[in-house]
Amino acid sequence: MRSHTVHRDAIYIPRPQRLHTARRGGVMALRLNQLQLPPGSVVIVYDIEAIGDVETPASCYIWNLAAQVLGENNLTFEQYIVPPLTTIPEPAHPKLYRVTPEFLASSGARPWPTVIDYFWKWVSNLYHPAEGGLCVLVSHGNFRFDKPVFEAEHRRYCSPYPANVVFFDTLHWFRTVLRHESSYSLLDLYRKTFKSDIHNQHLAIYDVYALNRLIGTYEVPLTGTVYPMGATPMLRIPMVGQHTERLLIDGGFESIESIAAFGARHSGVTEFTEALCERVGWTLMPTTAASIVNYVTEGTECATECATACASTCRPISAATGGQTELPTPMVTVAFVERTV
């Protein structure tokens, strides 16, 4: 296997800003203030390329994984992965890259368990979770694509992962840095900033280079909320933006799963909605509260069967080495309690 290295003159990225973390209700919130991470932390820009329908992450298969430490041109990871499929399907859209067994073979592709083990060993050399350090995995559209698909692969193979790994989505950050843009796609932001296209955007490493360069160029501290493995970001809920997300965090909610667990203690949609507004505060708009309740009670597509199958067979990284001892948890759907009068 190979670990790709970028020559320092290939792309200029200023050194990373630091991050300040504040823990509320189990969620690590990144707050503005020249951003200060705990000692022994690292911020890594990463990207995946996958085949399958992103709306059902369990149906997706990653074929390319790349990463680069924020602001460090020479600390780079790039690997190709062999999907466990007899036939690789045609891309869903003509603009998507057509992956072939020949291409993967020529790129030195390996099975997921081999690559992810190599990736986490690379990451583990960059931060110190035993000292409270965080590994912040950053990507554009992270909460809707990269994170759920990345977690689905971990569930599929019962892959262990280190402690203190959290995810940050620059899509929401750019919406505060650059207001009123017609598009916030990575390509359009790159075109606006550098007046050029992203070279070879169908490969993960070039999206990593592009995002790393964009973050460094704007020199605005990363601020927002990060989520750990297995926690579905509350920003996935329609009508929930960063303001409402902060209200939910201040109300003690950590993720969509924690909202679902809260709802399961109440009887019916009306009682759930009233209890949610009371806990979060009446500044929560009724239409937004209704959207939250509707989303959580309906649930979303997740790899429940795969996660259940993994539960009895997974061999997590040893806690003695600072490893995580729990599998990612799929999103739960509310089952209202029944009450007798």
C-alpha positions as CSV (number, residue, x, y, z in Angstrom):
1,M,0.0,0.0,0.0
2,R,1.1,3.6,-0.5
3,S,0.6,6.7,1.5
4,H,0.5,9.7,-0.9
5,T,2.8,12.6,-0.1
6,V,2.3,16.1,-1.6
7,H,5.3,18.2,-2.3
8,R,5.2,21.4,-0.3
9,D,5.3,23.6,-3.4
10,A,2.3,21.9,-4.9
11,I,-0.3,23.8,-3.0
12,Y,-0.1,26.6,-0.4
13,I,-2.2,26.2,2.8
14,P,-1.6,28.5,5.8
15,R,-1.1,26.7,9.1
16,P,-4.4,25.7,10.9
17,Q,-6.4,27.8,13.2
18,R,-6.9,26.3,16.7
19,L,-10.3,25.3,18.0
20,H,-11.9,25.9,21.3
21,T,-14.2,23.1,22.5
22,A,-17.1,23.3,24.9
23,R,-18.9,20.2,26.1
24,R,-22.7,20.4,26.6
25,G,-24.8,17.3,27.0
26,G,-22.1,15.0,25.4
27,V,-21.8,17.1,22.2
28,M,-18.5,18.8,21.5
29,A,-19.4,22.3,20.3
30,L,-16.7,24.2,18.5
31,R,-16.9,27.8,19.6
32,L,-15.4,30.9,18.0
33,N,-12.4,32.4,19.8
34,Q,-9.3,31.8,17.7
35,L,-10.4,28.2,18.2
36,Q,-8.5,26.2,20.8
37,L,-8.5,22.4,20.7
38,P,-7.4,20.4,23.7
39,P,-3.7,19.5,23.7
40,G,-2.9,16.5,21.6
41,S,-5.7,17.1,19.1
42,V,-5.6,17.1,15.3
43,V,-7.9,18.5,12.5
44,I,-8.0,16.3,9.4
45,V,-9.7,17.1,6.1
46,Y,-10.9,13.9,4.6
47,D,-13.1,12.8,1.7
48,I,-14.6,9.5,0.3
49,E,-15.7,8.4,-3.1
50,A,-18.5,5.7,-3.1
51,I,-20.9,3.9,-5.3
52,G,-24.6,3.5,-4.3
53,D,-27.5,5.7,-3.1
54,V,-26.5,8.2,-0.5
55,E,-30.1,8.2,0.9
56,T,-29.5,4.6,2.0
57,P,-25.9,4.6,3.3
58,A,-26.0,0.9,3.9
59,S,-26.2,0.4,0.1
60,C,-23.1,2.5,-0.5
61,Y,-19.5,1.1,-0.9
62,I,-16.4,3.3,-0.5
63,W,-13.8,2.8,-3.2
64,N,-11.5,5.8,-2.4
65,L,-10.5,7.3,0.9
66,A,-8.2,10.3,1.3
67,A,-7.2,12.7,4.1
68,Q,-4.7,15.5,4.9
69,V,-4.0,17.3,8.1
70,L,-5.3,20.8,8.0
71,G,-2.6,23.2,7.0
72,E,0.0,20.4,6.5
73,N,0.8,19.7,2.9
74,N,3.0,16.7,3.6
75,L,0.8,14.8,6.1
76,T,-1.5,13.0,3.6
77,F,-3.3,9.7,3.2
78,E,-4.7,8.2,0.1
79,Q,-5.9,4.6,-0.6
80,Y,-8.2,2.8,-3.0
81,I,-10.7,0.1,-1.8
82,V,-12.1,-3.0,-3.5
83,P,-15.9,-3.0,-3.0
84,P,-17.3,-6.5,-2.0
85,L,-19.4,-6.7,-5.1
86,T,-19.4,-9.2,-7.9
87,T,-20.2,-6.5,-10.4
88,I,-19.5,-2.8,-10.0
89,P,-22.7,-0.9,-11.1
90,E,-22.7,1.9,-13.6
91,P,-22.7,5.4,-12.1
92,A,-26.1,6.8,-11.4
93,H,-25.3,10.0,-13.3
94,P,-23.2,10.5,-16.5
95,K,-21.0,13.1,-14.7
96,L,-20.0,10.6,-12.1
97,Y,-16.7,8.7,-12.5
98,R,-17.0,5.1,-13.8
99,V,-15.2,2.8,-11.5
100,T,-13.8,-0.4,-13.0
101,P,-12.0,-3.5,-11.5
102,E,-9.1,-2.6,-13.9
103,F,-8.8,0.9,-12.5
104,L,-8.9,-0.3,-8.9
105,A,-6.3,-3.0,-9.6
106,S,-4.0,-0.5,-11.2
107,S,-4.4,1.8,-8.2
108,G,-3.4,-0.9,-5.7
109,A,-6.9,-1.2,-4.2
110,R,-7.2,-3.3,-1.1
111,P,-10.2,-4.6,0.9
112,W,-11.9,-2.2,3.4
113,P,-10.6,-3.9,6.6
114,T,-7.0,-3.6,5.4
115,V,-7.4,0.1,4.4
116,I,-9.4,1.3,7.4
117,D,-6.9,-0.4,9.8
118,Y,-4.1,1.4,8.0
119,F,-6.1,4.7,8.1
120,W,-6.7,4.5,11.8
121,K,-3.1,3.7,12.5
122,W,-2.1,6.7,10.5
123,V,-4.6,8.9,12.4
124,S,-3.5,7.5,15.8
125,N,0.0,8.8,15.2
126,L,-1.4,12.3,14.9
127,Y,-3.3,12.8,18.1
128,H,-3.4,11.7,21.7
129,P,-6.9,10.7,22.9
130,A,-5.6,9.4,26.3
131,E,-4.7,13.0,27.0
132,G,-8.1,14.3,26.0
133,G,-7.1,15.1,22.4
134,L,-9.7,15.0,19.6
135,C,-9.5,13.8,16.0
136,V,-11.7,16.2,14.1
137,L,-12.6,14.8,10.6
138,V,-13.6,17.6,8.4
139,S,-15.3,17.4,5.0
140,H,-17.8,19.4,2.8
141,G,-21.3,17.8,3.1
142,N,-19.9,15.6,5.8
143,F,-23.2,15.2,7.7
144,R,-25.2,14.1,4.7
145,F,-22.8,12.0,2.8
146,D,-19.3,11.3,4.1
147,K,-20.1,10.6,7.8
148,P,-23.1,8.3,7.3
149,V,-21.4,6.3,4.5
150,F,-18.2,6.1,6.5
151,E,-20.1,4.8,9.5
152,A,-22.1,2.3,7.3
153,E,-18.8,0.7,6.2
154,H,-17.7,0.4,9.9
155,R,-21.0,-1.3,10.6
156,R,-20.8,-3.6,7.6
157,Y,-17.4,-4.9,8.7
158,C,-17.7,-4.3,12.5
159,S,-14.6,-2.1,12.1
160,P,-13.1,-0.7,15.3
161,Y,-12.2,2.9,15.5
162,P,-10.1,5.1,18.0
163,A,-11.5,7.2,20.8
164,N,-12.5,10.9,20.6
165,V,-13.2,10.9,16.8
166,V,-15.7,13.6,15.9
167,F,-17.0,15.0,12.6
168,F,-17.3,18.6,11.3
169,D,-19.2,19.8,8.2
170,T,-17.8,22.9,6.4
171,L,-20.9,23.2,4.3
172,H,-22.6,25.0,7.3
173,W,-19.5,26.9,8.1
174,F,-19.2,28.4,4.6
175,R,-22.8,29.5,4.8
176,T,-21.7,31.8,7.7
177,V,-18.4,32.8,6.1
178,L,-19.8,33.6,2.6
179,R,-23.3,34.9,2.8
180,H,-26.0,34.8,0.1
181,E,-24.1,32.6,-2.4
182,S,-26.3,31.0,-5.1
183,S,-24.5,27.6,-4.5
184,Y,-22.4,26.2,-1.7
185,S,-21.0,23.2,-3.5
186,L,-17.3,22.6,-3.1
187,L,-16.7,23.1,-6.8
188,D,-18.6,26.4,-6.9
189,L,-16.9,27.8,-3.8
190,Y,-13.5,26.8,-5.3
191,R,-14.4,28.5,-8.7
192,K,-15.5,31.7,-6.9
193,T,-12.3,31.8,-4.8
194,F,-9.6,30.7,-7.2
195,K,-11.3,31.2,-10.7
196,S,-10.5,27.7,-11.7
197,D,-11.9,24.2,-11.5
198,I,-10.8,21.4,-9.1
199,H,-8.4,19.1,-10.9
200,N,-9.5,15.5,-11.0
201,Q,-12.5,16.1,-8.7
202,H,-13.7,12.5,-9.2
203,L,-10.8,11.4,-6.9
204,A,-11.0,12.0,-3.1
205,I,-7.5,13.4,-2.7
206,Y,-8.3,16.4,-5.0
207,D,-11.4,17.3,-3.0
208,V,-9.2,17.1,0.1
209,Y,-6.6,19.5,-1.4
210,A,-9.4,21.9,-2.5
211,L,-11.1,22.1,0.8
212,N,-7.9,22.4,2.8
213,R,-6.9,25.3,0.5
214,L,-10.3,27.0,0.8
215,I,-10.3,26.8,4.7
216,G,-6.8,28.2,4.8
217,T,-7.5,31.0,2.3
218,Y,-10.4,32.5,4.2
219,E,-8.6,32.4,7.6
220,V,-11.8,32.4,9.5
221,P,-11.9,30.1,12.6
222,L,-13.9,26.9,12.2
223,T,-17.0,27.2,14.3
224,G,-20.0,25.0,14.6
225,T,-20.9,21.7,16.2
226,V,-19.1,18.4,15.8
227,Y,-20.7,15.0,16.2
228,P,-19.1,11.7,17.3
229,M,-19.4,8.3,15.5
230,G,-23.0,7.0,15.7
231,A,-24.6,10.4,16.4
232,T,-26.9,11.7,13.6
233,P,-26.4,15.5,13.3
234,M,-29.5,17.5,14.2
235,L,-28.8,19.7,11.1
236,R,-30.1,16.8,9.1
237,I,-33.6,17.8,10.2
238,P,-35.5,20.0,7.7
239,M,-35.9,23.6,9.0
240,V,-33.1,23.1,11.6
241,G,-30.2,25.5,11.0
242,Q,-27.3,26.4,13.2
243,H,-29.4,28.7,15.4
244,T,-32.0,26.0,16.2
245,E,-29.2,23.5,16.6
246,R,-27.7,25.7,19.4
247,L,-31.1,25.9,21.1
248,L,-31.4,22.1,21.0
249,I,-27.9,21.7,22.4
250,D,-28.6,24.2,25.2
251,G,-31.7,22.1,25.9
252,G,-29.5,19.1,26.5
253,F,-29.9,17.3,23.2
254,E,-26.9,15.7,21.7
255,S,-28.1,14.3,18.4
256,I,-31.3,13.1,16.6
257,E,-31.0,9.9,18.6
258,S,-31.3,11.8,21.9
259,I,-34.4,13.7,20.6
260,A,-35.9,10.3,19.7
261,A,-35.2,8.9,23.1
262,F,-36.8,12.0,24.7
263,G,-39.9,11.6,22.4
264,A,-40.3,7.9,23.3
265,R,-41.1,9.0,26.9
266,H,-44.1,10.9,25.8
267,S,-47.5,9.8,24.5
268,G,-48.4,11.0,21.1
269,V,-47.1,13.7,18.8
270,T,-48.9,16.6,20.6
271,E,-47.4,15.8,23.9
272,F,-43.9,15.2,22.4
273,T,-44.1,18.6,20.6
274,E,-45.2,20.5,23.8
275,A,-42.5,18.8,25.9
276,L,-39.9,19.6,23.3
277,C,-40.9,23.3,23.2
278,E,-40.9,23.5,27.0
279,R,-37.5,21.9,27.3
280,V,-35.8,23.9,24.5
281,G,-37.7,27.1,25.2
282,W,-40.6,28.8,23.6
283,T,-38.2,30.7,21.3
284,L,-38.4,27.4,19.2
285,M,-40.8,28.2,16.4
286,P,-43.9,25.9,16.3
287,T,-43.3,25.1,12.7
288,T,-39.7,24.1,13.4
289,A,-40.8,22.0,16.4
290,A,-43.4,20.2,14.3
291,S,-40.7,19.5,11.6
292,I,-38.4,18.1,14.3
293,V,-41.1,15.8,15.7
294,N,-42.2,14.7,12.3
295,Y,-38.7,13.9,11.2
296,V,-37.9,12.0,14.3
297,T,-41.1,10.0,14.5
298,E,-40.9,9.0,10.9
299,G,-37.2,8.0,11.3
300,T,-34.7,7.7,8.5
301,E,-33.1,4.8,6.5
302,C,-30.2,3.3,8.5
303,A,-28.2,0.1,8.8
304,T,-30.1,-1.4,11.7
305,E,-29.8,-5.0,10.6
306,C,-26.1,-4.7,9.9
307,A,-25.5,-2.9,13.3
308,T,-27.5,-5.6,15.1
309,A,-25.5,-8.3,13.5
310,C,-22.3,-6.6,14.4
311,A,-23.1,-6.1,18.0
312,S,-22.2,-9.7,19.1
313,T,-19.2,-10.1,16.8
314,C,-17.3,-6.8,16.8
315,R,-13.8,-6.7,18.3
316,P,-13.2,-3.0,19.2
317,I,-9.7,-1.5,19.6
318,S,-8.5,-2.2,23.1
319,A,-9.3,0.4,25.6
320,A,-5.8,0.1,26.9
321,T,-4.6,1.7,23.6
322,G,-7.1,4.5,23.8
323,G,-9.6,2.8,21.5
324,Q,-13.3,3.2,21.2
325,T,-15.3,0.5,22.9
326,E,-18.7,1.1,21.2
327,L,-20.0,0.6,17.7
328,P,-21.7,3.4,15.9
329,T,-25.4,3.4,16.7
330,P,-28.0,3.7,14.0
331,M,-30.7,6.3,14.2
332,V,-33.7,5.3,16.3
333,T,-37.3,5.8,15.5
334,V,-39.6,7.0,18.3
335,A,-42.0,4.4,19.6
336,F,-44.5,6.3,21.8
337,V,-45.3,4.9,25.2
338,E,-48.9,3.8,25.7
339,R,-50.7,5.1,28.8
340,T,-53.8,3.8,30.5
341,V,-56.2,6.2,32.1
